[in-house]
Amino acid sequence: MAKKQWQSVNGLVLLNKPEGVTSNGVLQQVRRLYNAKKAGHTGALDPFATGLLPICFGEATKVSGLLLDSDKRYLATLQLGSATDSGDKDGAVIAQAVVPELSEVDIESVLQRFMGDQTQIPPMYSALKHQGKPLYEYARAGIEIERPARPIRIDLLTLKSYSKNVLQFDVLCSKGTYVRTLAEDIAKALGTLGHLTALHRIQTGSLNADQMVTLEQIEADLAGCLLPFDLPLKHLQALCLSEQDTDTIQHGGKLAIDRPETDWVRLYDPNNRFIGIGEWQLEKQLLKPKRLFNLDS
């Protein structure tokens, strides 16, 4: 059998990840659809979770770090009255508790306590590593590993609905925030236990749910679902360079220009082709190449 010939594909797909599959599993499905040489996702979602999973192909993987570091927004559904070992519906129930009489005003008051900068202890059921092994492997073996608290930030936390011991909340949080852990902490602050039954990501940085596509939509229109990979960088000022300045930047040189509006800028050649990211050096008053792209590969 002939060896599969992968293609050079450059671009971004904003997948609406379905429930019940791993992020890497669905990444490989999409990669095979495009027959792409190189692909990666930017911020894994748990198997039970759904929503925005940016998938980067080829040179787009060079901007994936910016997406990994960006804030995320979710719609989360919290079932009160029981806790699971994983903090979500895929885990086994390990404890139950009475749910006190709660009004929406009570819940909103508690949610406000979680706003702002704080620390959070990552859950055992996570991909964080200890001595080279993911924590979830220890958890499955019944081993508890001490985890240091990490700084996180909650910028928005609002109640969407509450009925029959189930509440849905909207949260905008910094990278590294475990919404499962946040949900458990909210339940405890409400005087009970809880676990997530649904988690839907609706935003990653400047990318939002309006731009998502399903696997079926991708299969039906591969070209139409492949987006330009400068899309996540629209918050950066765009600079269109002359041929000479383009050549200078592409050979690692620096440009003496007026200070741009943002410290990082999007760089385009005279044909309006996105060629990279530049970084302003305040002390030298020069613009240097930060990340360049090879679209001919």
DRENBATI-696267 format. One record per residue (C-alpha): residue number from 1; y, x, z. Coordinates in Angstrom, 1 decimal. Last residue first. Example, Ala and Ser with C-alpha at 12.3 -4.5 7.8 and 13.67 -1.06 7.14 Angstrom:
// residues 2
<node><k>2</k><v>-1.1</v><u>13.7</u><w>7.1</w></node>
<node><k>1</k><v>-4.5</v><u>12.3</u><w>7.8</w></node>
***
This chain:
// residues 297
<node><k>297</k><v>25.4</v><u>6.3</u><w>2.1</w></node>
<node><k>296</k><v>28.6</v><u>5.6</u><w>0.1</w></node>
<node><k>295</k><v>30.2</v><u>3.7</u><w>3.0</w></node>
<node><k>294</k><v>30.5</v><u>6.7</u><w>5.2</w></node>
<node><k>293</k><v>32.6</v><u>5.6</u><w>8.2</w></node>
<node><k>292</k><v>35.0</v><u>7.6</u><w>10.4</w></node>
<node><k>291</k><v>35.5</v><u>7.4</u><w>14.1</w></node>
<node><k>290</k><v>38.4</v><u>8.8</u><w>16.1</w></node>
<node><k>289</k><v>40.5</v><u>10.4</u><w>13.4</w></node>
<node><k>288</k><v>43.7</v><u>11.9</u><w>14.7</w></node>
<node><k>287</k><v>47.2</v><u>10.4</u><w>14.8</w></node>
<node><k>286</k><v>49.9</v><u>12.8</u><w>16.1</w></node>
<node><k>285</k><v>52.6</v><u>12.7</u><w>18.8</w></node>
<node><k>284</k><v>51.1</v><u>15.7</u><w>20.4</w></node>
<node><k>283</k><v>51.1</v><u>14.4</u><w>24.0</w></node>
<node><k>282</k><v>50.7</v><u>10.8</u><w>22.9</w></node>
<node><k>281</k><v>47.6</v><u>11.4</u><w>20.7</w></node>
<node><k>280</k><v>47.1</v><u>8.2</u><w>18.8</w></node>
<node><k>279</k><v>43.5</v><u>7.5</u><w>17.9</w></node>
<node><k>278</k><v>42.3</v><u>6.5</u><w>14.4</w></node>
<node><k>277</k><v>39.4</v><u>4.3</u><w>13.5</w></node>
<node><k>276</k><v>37.6</v><u>4.4</u><w>10.2</w></node>
<node><k>275</k><v>37.4</v><u>3.9</u><w>6.4</w></node>
<node><k>274</k><v>38.1</v><u>0.2</u><w>5.8</w></node>
<node><k>273</k><v>38.7</v><u>-0.2</u><w>2.1</w></node>
<node><k>272</k><v>42.2</v><u>-1.5</u><w>1.2</w></node>
<node><k>271</k><v>42.1</v><u>0.4</u><w>-2.1</w></node>
<node><k>270</k><v>44.8</v><u>2.8</u><w>-0.8</w></node>
<node><k>269</k><v>42.5</v><u>3.7</u><w>2.1</w></node>
<node><k>268</k><v>42.3</v><u>1.7</u><w>5.3</w></node>
<node><k>267</k><v>42.5</v><u>2.9</u><w>8.9</w></node>
<node><k>266</k><v>42.2</v><u>0.6</u><w>11.9</w></node>
<node><k>265</k><v>44.2</v><u>1.8</u><w>14.9</w></node>
<node><k>264</k><v>43.6</v><u>3.0</u><w>18.4</w></node>
<node><k>263</k><v>46.6</v><u>3.5</u><w>20.7</w></node>
<node><k>262</k><v>48.1</v><u>0.2</u><w>19.6</w></node>
<node><k>261</k><v>51.6</v><u>-0.5</u><w>18.3</w></node>
<node><k>260</k><v>51.6</v><u>2.8</u><w>16.3</w></node>
<node><k>259</k><v>53.7</v><u>5.8</u><w>17.1</w></node>
<node><k>258</k><v>55.6</v><u>7.0</u><w>14.0</w></node>
<node><k>257</k><v>53.5</v><u>9.3</u><w>11.9</w></node>
<node><k>256</k><v>52.4</v><u>12.9</u><w>11.9</w></node>
<node><k>255</k><v>48.8</v><u>12.7</u><w>10.7</w></node>
<node><k>254</k><v>45.8</v><u>14.7</u><w>11.9</w></node>
<node><k>253</k><v>43.0</v><u>16.3</u><w>9.9</w></node>
<node><k>252</k><v>39.3</v><u>15.7</u><w>10.2</w></node>
<node><k>251</k><v>38.6</v><u>15.9</u><w>6.5</w></node>
<node><k>250</k><v>38.5</v><u>12.1</u><w>6.1</w></node>
<node><k>249</k><v>41.9</v><u>12.0</u><w>7.8</w></node>
<node><k>248</k><v>43.6</v><u>14.4</u><w>5.4</w></node>
<node><k>247</k><v>42.0</v><u>12.7</u><w>2.4</w></node>
<node><k>246</k><v>43.3</v><u>9.4</u><w>3.5</w></node>
<node><k>245</k><v>46.7</v><u>10.9</u><w>4.1</w></node>
<node><k>244</k><v>46.8</v><u>12.2</u><w>0.6</w></node>
<node><k>243</k><v>45.6</v><u>9.0</u><w>-1.0</w></node>
<node><k>242</k><v>48.1</v><u>7.0</u><w>1.0</w></node>
<node><k>241</k><v>47.0</v><u>5.2</u><w>4.1</w></node>
<node><k>240</k><v>47.0</v><u>1.5</u><w>5.0</w></node>
<node><k>239</k><v>47.3</v><u>1.2</u><w>8.8</w></node>
<node><k>238</k><v>45.9</v><u>-1.8</u><w>10.7</w></node>
<node><k>237</k><v>46.9</v><u>-2.4</u><w>14.4</w></node>
<node><k>236</k><v>43.9</v><u>-3.0</u><w>16.6</w></node>
<node><k>235</k><v>43.1</v><u>-6.6</u><w>17.8</w></node>
<node><k>234</k><v>41.3</v><u>-7.2</u><w>14.6</w></node>
<node><k>233</k><v>38.6</v><u>-4.7</u><w>15.6</w></node>
<node><k>232</k><v>35.6</v><u>-7.0</u><w>15.9</w></node>
<node><k>231</k><v>36.0</v><u>-7.9</u><w>12.2</w></node>
<node><k>230</k><v>36.1</v><u>-4.3</u><w>11.0</w></node>
<node><k>229</k><v>32.4</v><u>-4.7</u><w>10.3</w></node>
<node><k>228</k><v>32.9</v><u>-6.9</u><w>7.3</w></node>
<node><k>227</k><v>30.6</v><u>-10.0</u><w>7.6</w></node>
<node><k>226</k><v>27.1</v><u>-10.6</u><w>6.3</w></node>
<node><k>225</k><v>26.3</v><u>-14.3</u><w>6.5</w></node>
<node><k>224</k><v>27.4</v><u>-15.1</u><w>2.9</w></node>
<node><k>223</k><v>25.4</v><u>-12.3</u><w>1.5</w></node>
<node><k>222</k><v>22.1</v><u>-13.4</u><w>3.2</w></node>
<node><k>221</k><v>22.6</v><u>-17.1</u><w>2.3</w></node>
<node><k>220</k><v>19.5</v><u>-19.3</u><w>2.9</w></node>
<node><k>219</k><v>17.7</v><u>-16.8</u><w>5.2</w></node>
<node><k>218</k><v>20.9</v><u>-16.3</u><w>7.2</w></node>
<node><k>217</k><v>21.4</v><u>-20.0</u><w>7.6</w></node>
<node><k>216</k><v>17.8</v><u>-20.4</u><w>8.9</w></node>
<node><k>215</k><v>18.2</v><u>-17.6</u><w>11.4</w></node>
<node><k>214</k><v>21.3</v><u>-19.3</u><w>12.7</w></node>
<node><k>213</k><v>25.0</v><u>-18.4</u><w>12.2</w></node>
<node><k>212</k><v>27.8</v><u>-17.7</u><w>14.6</w></node>
<node><k>211</k><v>31.5</v><u>-17.6</u><w>13.6</w></node>
<node><k>210</k><v>32.7</v><u>-20.5</u><w>15.7</w></node>
<node><k>209</k><v>30.9</v><u>-19.0</u><w>18.7</w></node>
<node><k>208</k><v>33.4</v><u>-16.2</u><w>19.2</w></node>
<node><k>207</k><v>34.2</v><u>-12.6</u><w>18.3</w></node>
<node><k>206</k><v>37.3</v><u>-11.1</u><w>19.9</w></node>
<node><k>205</k><v>35.4</v><u>-9.4</u><w>22.7</w></node>
<node><k>204</k><v>32.0</v><u>-11.1</u><w>22.8</w></node>
<node><k>203</k><v>32.3</v><u>-14.9</u><w>23.1</w></node>
<node><k>202</k><v>30.1</v><u>-18.0</u><w>23.3</w></node>
<node><k>201</k><v>27.0</v><u>-16.8</u><w>25.1</w></node>
<node><k>200</k><v>24.7</v><u>-19.6</u><w>26.2</w></node>
<node><k>199</k><v>22.8</v><u>-19.5</u><w>29.5</w></node>
<node><k>198</k><v>20.4</v><u>-22.3</u><w>30.5</w></node>
<node><k>197</k><v>18.2</v><u>-23.1</u><w>33.5</w></node>
<node><k>196</k><v>19.9</v><u>-20.7</u><w>35.9</w></node>
<node><k>195</k><v>18.7</v><u>-20.5</u><w>39.5</w></node>
<node><k>194</k><v>19.9</v><u>-22.0</u><w>42.8</w></node>
<node><k>193</k><v>19.8</v><u>-21.9</u><w>46.5</w></node>
<node><k>192</k><v>21.9</v><u>-23.9</u><w>49.1</w></node>
<node><k>191</k><v>25.1</v><u>-23.8</u><w>51.1</w></node>
<node><k>190</k><v>27.6</v><u>-23.8</u><w>48.2</w></node>
<node><k>189</k><v>28.3</v><u>-20.1</u><w>48.7</w></node>
<node><k>188</k><v>24.5</v><u>-19.6</u><w>48.3</w></node>
<node><k>187</k><v>24.6</v><u>-21.4</u><w>45.0</w></node>
<node><k>186</k><v>27.5</v><u>-19.4</u><w>43.8</w></node>
<node><k>185</k><v>25.7</v><u>-16.2</u><w>44.7</w></node>
<node><k>184</k><v>22.6</v><u>-17.3</u><w>42.7</w></node>
<node><k>183</k><v>24.9</v><u>-18.1</u><w>39.7</w></node>
<node><k>182</k><v>26.6</v><u>-14.7</u><w>39.9</w></node>
<node><k>181</k><v>23.2</v><u>-13.0</u><w>40.0</w></node>
<node><k>180</k><v>22.1</v><u>-14.9</u><w>36.9</w></node>
<node><k>179</k><v>25.5</v><u>-14.2</u><w>35.3</w></node>
<node><k>178</k><v>24.8</v><u>-10.5</u><w>35.5</w></node>
<node><k>177</k><v>28.1</v><u>-8.7</u><w>34.9</w></node>
<node><k>176</k><v>27.8</v><u>-5.3</u><w>33.1</w></node>
<node><k>175</k><v>30.7</v><u>-5.9</u><w>30.8</w></node>
<node><k>174</k><v>33.5</v><u>-7.9</u><w>32.3</w></node>
<node><k>173</k><v>33.5</v><u>-11.6</u><w>32.7</w></node>
<node><k>172</k><v>34.6</v><u>-14.9</u><w>31.2</w></node>
<node><k>171</k><v>32.7</v><u>-17.8</u><w>32.8</w></node>
<node><k>170</k><v>32.3</v><u>-21.5</u><w>32.0</w></node>
<node><k>169</k><v>30.3</v><u>-23.5</u><w>34.5</w></node>
<node><k>168</k><v>27.6</v><u>-26.2</u><w>34.3</w></node>
<node><k>167</k><v>26.3</v><u>-27.8</u><w>37.5</w></node>
<node><k>166</k><v>23.0</v><u>-29.5</u><w>38.2</w></node>
<node><k>165</k><v>22.3</v><u>-31.1</u><w>41.6</w></node>
<node><k>164</k><v>22.2</v><u>-34.6</u><w>40.1</w></node>
<node><k>163</k><v>25.5</v><u>-34.2</u><w>38.3</w></node>
<node><k>162</k><v>28.2</v><u>-31.6</u><w>38.0</w></node>
<node><k>161</k><v>30.3</v><u>-30.7</u><w>34.8</w></node>
<node><k>160</k><v>32.4</v><u>-28.0</u><w>33.2</w></node>
<node><k>159</k><v>33.4</v><u>-26.1</u><w>36.4</w></node>
<node><k>158</k><v>35.6</v><u>-23.1</u><w>35.7</w></node>
<node><k>157</k><v>35.3</v><u>-19.4</u><w>36.2</w></node>
<node><k>156</k><v>37.7</v><u>-17.1</u><w>34.2</w></node>
<node><k>155</k><v>38.6</v><u>-13.5</u><w>34.6</w></node>
<node><k>154</k><v>35.6</v><u>-12.3</u><w>36.6</w></node>
<node><k>153</k><v>35.5</v><u>-8.5</u><w>37.1</w></node>
<node><k>152</k><v>32.6</v><u>-6.2</u><w>37.8</w></node>
<node><k>151</k><v>32.2</v><u>-3.1</u><w>40.0</w></node>
<node><k>150</k><v>28.6</v><u>-2.0</u><w>40.6</w></node>
<node><k>149</k><v>26.5</v><u>-2.3</u><w>43.8</w></node>
<node><k>148</k><v>23.8</v><u>0.3</u><w>44.3</w></node>
<node><k>147</k><v>20.2</v><u>-0.8</u><w>43.7</w></node>
<node><k>146</k><v>17.4</v><u>-0.3</u><w>46.2</w></node>
<node><k>145</k><v>14.1</v><u>-0.8</u><w>44.5</w></node>
<node><k>144</k><v>11.8</v><u>-3.7</u><w>45.4</w></node>
<node><k>143</k><v>8.1</v><u>-3.4</u><w>44.2</w></node>
<node><k>142</k><v>6.1</v><u>-6.5</u><w>43.5</w></node>
<node><k>141</k><v>4.5</v><u>-5.1</u><w>40.4</w></node>
<node><k>140</k><v>6.6</v><u>-7.4</u><w>38.2</w></node>
<node><k>139</k><v>9.7</v><u>-6.3</u><w>40.0</w></node>
<node><k>138</k><v>8.9</v><u>-2.6</u><w>39.4</w></node>
<node><k>137</k><v>8.5</v><u>-3.3</u><w>35.6</w></node>
<node><k>136</k><v>11.7</v><u>-5.4</u><w>35.8</w></node>
<node><k>135</k><v>13.6</v><u>-2.4</u><w>37.0</w></node>
<node><k>134</k><v>13.1</v><u>-0.6</u><w>33.8</w></node>
<node><k>133</k><v>11.3</v><u>2.8</u><w>34.1</w></node>
<node><k>132</k><v>12.8</v><u>6.3</u><w>33.7</w></node>
<node><k>131</k><v>13.1</v><u>7.1</u><w>37.3</w></node>
<node><k>130</k><v>15.0</v><u>3.8</u><w>37.9</w></node>
<node><k>129</k><v>16.2</v><u>2.1</u><w>34.8</w></node>
<node><k>128</k><v>18.4</v><u>-1.0</u><w>34.3</w></node>
<node><k>127</k><v>16.5</v><u>-3.5</u><w>32.1</w></node>
<node><k>126</k><v>16.9</v><u>-6.3</u><w>34.6</w></node>
<node><k>125</k><v>14.6</v><u>-8.4</u><w>36.8</w></node>
<node><k>124</k><v>15.5</v><u>-6.5</u><w>40.0</w></node>
<node><k>123</k><v>18.9</v><u>-8.0</u><w>39.9</w></node>
<node><k>122</k><v>22.1</v><u>-5.9</u><w>39.7</w></node>
<node><k>121</k><v>24.1</v><u>-5.8</u><w>43.0</w></node>
<node><k>120</k><v>27.7</v><u>-7.0</u><w>42.3</w></node>
<node><k>119</k><v>31.1</v><u>-5.7</u><w>43.2</w></node>
<node><k>118</k><v>34.4</v><u>-7.4</u><w>43.0</w></node>
<node><k>117</k><v>37.6</v><u>-7.6</u><w>40.8</w></node>
<node><k>116</k><v>38.9</v><u>-11.1</u><w>40.1</w></node>
<node><k>115</k><v>37.6</v><u>-14.7</u><w>40.6</w></node>
<node><k>114</k><v>34.5</v><u>-15.4</u><w>42.8</w></node>
<node><k>113</k><v>36.4</v><u>-17.3</u><w>45.5</w></node>
<node><k>112</k><v>37.7</v><u>-19.7</u><w>42.9</w></node>
<node><k>111</k><v>34.2</v><u>-20.9</u><w>42.2</w></node>
<node><k>110</k><v>34.0</v><u>-22.2</u><w>45.8</w></node>
<node><k>109</k><v>37.1</v><u>-24.4</u><w>45.5</w></node>
<node><k>108</k><v>35.8</v><u>-25.7</u><w>42.2</w></node>
<node><k>107</k><v>32.5</v><u>-26.7</u><w>43.8</w></node>
<node><k>106</k><v>34.2</v><u>-28.6</u><w>46.7</w></node>
<node><k>105</k><v>36.6</v><u>-30.3</u><w>44.3</w></node>
<node><k>104</k><v>33.6</v><u>-31.3</u><w>42.1</w></node>
<node><k>103</k><v>32.1</v><u>-33.0</u><w>45.2</w></node>
<node><k>102</k><v>29.1</v><u>-31.7</u><w>47.1</w></node>
<node><k>101</k><v>26.7</v><u>-33.4</u><w>49.5</w></node>
<node><k>100</k><v>24.4</v><u>-30.5</u><w>50.6</w></node>
<node><k>99</k><v>21.5</v><u>-29.3</u><w>48.5</w></node>
<node><k>98</k><v>18.4</v><u>-28.9</u><w>50.6</w></node>
<node><k>97</k><v>16.6</v><u>-25.6</u><w>50.0</w></node>
<node><k>96</k><v>13.6</v><u>-24.2</u><w>48.0</w></node>
<node><k>95</k><v>12.1</v><u>-20.8</u><w>47.8</w></node>
<node><k>94</k><v>10.0</v><u>-18.6</u><w>45.5</w></node>
<node><k>93</k><v>9.9</v><u>-20.6</u><w>42.3</w></node>
<node><k>92</k><v>8.4</v><u>-18.5</u><w>39.6</w></node>
<node><k>91</k><v>10.6</v><u>-17.1</u><w>36.8</w></node>
<node><k>90</k><v>11.4</v><u>-18.3</u><w>33.3</w></node>
<node><k>89</k><v>13.9</v><u>-20.8</u><w>34.7</w></node>
<node><k>88</k><v>16.3</v><u>-18.1</u><w>35.8</w></node>
<node><k>87</k><v>17.0</v><u>-15.9</u><w>38.9</w></node>
<node><k>86</k><v>13.9</v><u>-13.8</u><w>38.2</w></node>
<node><k>85</k><v>12.1</v><u>-14.5</u><w>41.4</w></node>
<node><k>84</k><v>13.1</v><u>-18.2</u><w>41.3</w></node>
<node><k>83</k><v>15.4</v><u>-20.1</u><w>43.7</w></node>
<node><k>82</k><v>15.5</v><u>-23.8</u><w>44.3</w></node>
<node><k>81</k><v>18.0</v><u>-26.5</u><w>45.4</w></node>
<node><k>80</k><v>20.7</v><u>-26.2</u><w>42.7</w></node>
<node><k>79</k><v>20.0</v><u>-25.9</u><w>39.0</w></node>
<node><k>78</k><v>22.8</v><u>-23.8</u><w>37.4</w></node>
<node><k>77</k><v>23.7</v><u>-24.2</u><w>33.7</w></node>
<node><k>76</k><v>25.8</v><u>-21.4</u><w>32.2</w></node>
<node><k>75</k><v>28.4</v><u>-21.4</u><w>29.4</w></node>
<node><k>74</k><v>29.2</v><u>-17.8</u><w>28.7</w></node>
<node><k>73</k><v>32.0</v><u>-15.4</u><w>27.9</w></node>
<node><k>72</k><v>31.8</v><u>-11.6</u><w>27.5</w></node>
<node><k>71</k><v>34.3</v><u>-8.8</u><w>27.9</w></node>
<node><k>70</k><v>34.0</v><u>-5.7</u><w>25.7</w></node>
<node><k>69</k><v>32.2</v><u>-2.5</u><w>26.4</w></node>
<node><k>68</k><v>29.1</v><u>-3.3</u><w>24.3</w></node>
<node><k>67</k><v>31.4</v><u>-4.5</u><w>21.5</w></node>
<node><k>66</k><v>33.2</v><u>-1.2</u><w>21.4</w></node>
<node><k>65</k><v>29.9</v><u>0.6</u><w>21.5</w></node>
<node><k>64</k><v>28.8</v><u>-1.3</u><w>18.4</w></node>
<node><k>63</k><v>31.5</v><u>0.2</u><w>16.3</w></node>
<node><k>62</k><v>29.4</v><u>3.0</u><w>14.9</w></node>
<node><k>61</k><v>26.5</v><u>0.5</u><w>14.4</w></node>
<node><k>60</k><v>28.7</v><u>-0.9</u><w>11.6</w></node>
<node><k>59</k><v>27.8</v><u>2.2</u><w>9.5</w></node>
<node><k>58</k><v>24.4</v><u>0.7</u><w>8.9</w></node>
<node><k>57</k><v>23.9</v><u>-2.8</u><w>10.1</w></node>
<node><k>56</k><v>25.3</v><u>-4.4</u><w>13.3</w></node>
<node><k>55</k><v>23.9</v><u>-7.5</u><w>14.9</w></node>
<node><k>54</k><v>26.3</v><u>-9.5</u><w>17.1</w></node>
<node><k>53</k><v>24.3</v><u>-11.8</u><w>19.5</w></node>
<node><k>52</k><v>26.3</v><u>-15.0</u><w>20.2</w></node>
<node><k>51</k><v>24.2</v><u>-17.7</u><w>21.7</w></node>
<node><k>50</k><v>21.0</v><u>-18.3</u><w>23.6</w></node>
<node><k>49</k><v>19.4</v><u>-17.3</u><w>26.9</w></node>
<node><k>48</k><v>15.7</v><u>-17.8</u><w>27.8</w></node>
<node><k>47</k><v>14.7</v><u>-14.4</u><w>26.3</w></node>
<node><k>46</k><v>17.5</v><u>-12.6</u><w>28.1</w></node>
<node><k>45</k><v>20.5</v><u>-11.6</u><w>26.0</w></node>
<node><k>44</k><v>21.1</v><u>-8.0</u><w>24.9</w></node>
<node><k>43</k><v>24.5</v><u>-6.5</u><w>24.3</w></node>
<node><k>42</k><v>25.4</v><u>-5.2</u><w>20.9</w></node>
<node><k>41</k><v>22.5</v><u>-5.3</u><w>18.5</w></node>
<node><k>40</k><v>21.2</v><u>-2.6</u><w>16.3</w></node>
<node><k>39</k><v>20.3</v><u>-2.0</u><w>12.7</w></node>
<node><k>38</k><v>19.6</v><u>0.9</u><w>10.3</w></node>
<node><k>37</k><v>17.6</v><u>0.9</u><w>7.0</w></node>
<node><k>36</k><v>18.2</v><u>-2.8</u><w>6.3</w></node>
<node><k>35</k><v>15.7</v><u>-5.0</u><w>4.5</w></node>
<node><k>34</k><v>18.2</v><u>-7.8</u><w>5.0</w></node>
<node><k>33</k><v>15.6</v><u>-10.3</u><w>6.1</w></node>
<node><k>32</k><v>13.7</v><u>-7.5</u><w>7.8</w></node>
<node><k>31</k><v>16.7</v><u>-6.6</u><w>9.9</w></node>
<node><k>30</k><v>17.1</v><u>-10.2</u><w>10.9</w></node>
<node><k>29</k><v>13.6</v><u>-10.4</u><w>12.2</w></node>
<node><k>28</k><v>13.9</v><u>-7.0</u><w>13.9</w></node>
<node><k>27</k><v>17.0</v><u>-8.2</u><w>15.7</w></node>
<node><k>26</k><v>15.1</v><u>-11.4</u><w>16.8</w></node>
<node><k>25</k><v>12.6</v><u>-9.2</u><w>18.6</w></node>
<node><k>24</k><v>15.1</v><u>-6.9</u><w>20.0</w></node>
<node><k>23</k><v>17.1</v><u>-9.8</u><w>21.6</w></node>
<node><k>22</k><v>13.9</v><u>-11.2</u><w>23.0</w></node>
<node><k>21</k><v>12.7</v><u>-14.6</u><w>21.9</w></node>
<node><k>20</k><v>12.4</v><u>-17.9</u><w>23.8</w></node>
<node><k>19</k><v>15.7</v><u>-19.5</u><w>23.0</w></node>
<node><k>18</k><v>17.5</v><u>-18.9</u><w>19.7</w></node>
<node><k>17</k><v>20.2</v><u>-16.3</u><w>19.2</w></node>
<node><k>16</k><v>23.2</v><u>-17.6</u><w>17.3</w></node>
<node><k>15</k><v>23.6</v><u>-14.5</u><w>15.2</w></node>
<node><k>14</k><v>26.9</v><u>-12.9</u><w>14.3</w></node>
<node><k>13</k><v>25.9</v><u>-10.6</u><w>11.4</w></node>
<node><k>12</k><v>27.9</v><u>-7.5</u><w>10.8</w></node>
<node><k>11</k><v>28.1</v><u>-5.1</u><w>7.9</w></node>
<node><k>10</k><v>26.7</v><u>-2.1</u><w>6.1</w></node>
<node><k>9</k><v>23.3</v><u>-2.3</u><w>4.4</w></node>
<node><k>8</k><v>21.5</v><u>0.7</u><w>2.9</w></node>
<node><k>7</k><v>18.1</v><u>-0.6</u><w>1.9</w></node>
<node><k>6</k><v>14.7</v><u>0.0</u><w>3.3</w></node>
<node><k>5</k><v>11.8</v><u>0.9</u><w>1.0</w></node>
<node><k>4</k><v>8.5</v><u>-0.2</u><w>2.5</w></node>
<node><k>3</k><v>5.7</v><u>2.3</u><w>1.9</w></node>
<node><k>2</k><v>3.4</v><u>1.3</u><w>-0.9</w></node>
<node><k>1</k><v>0.0</v><u>0.0</u><w>0.0</w></node>
***
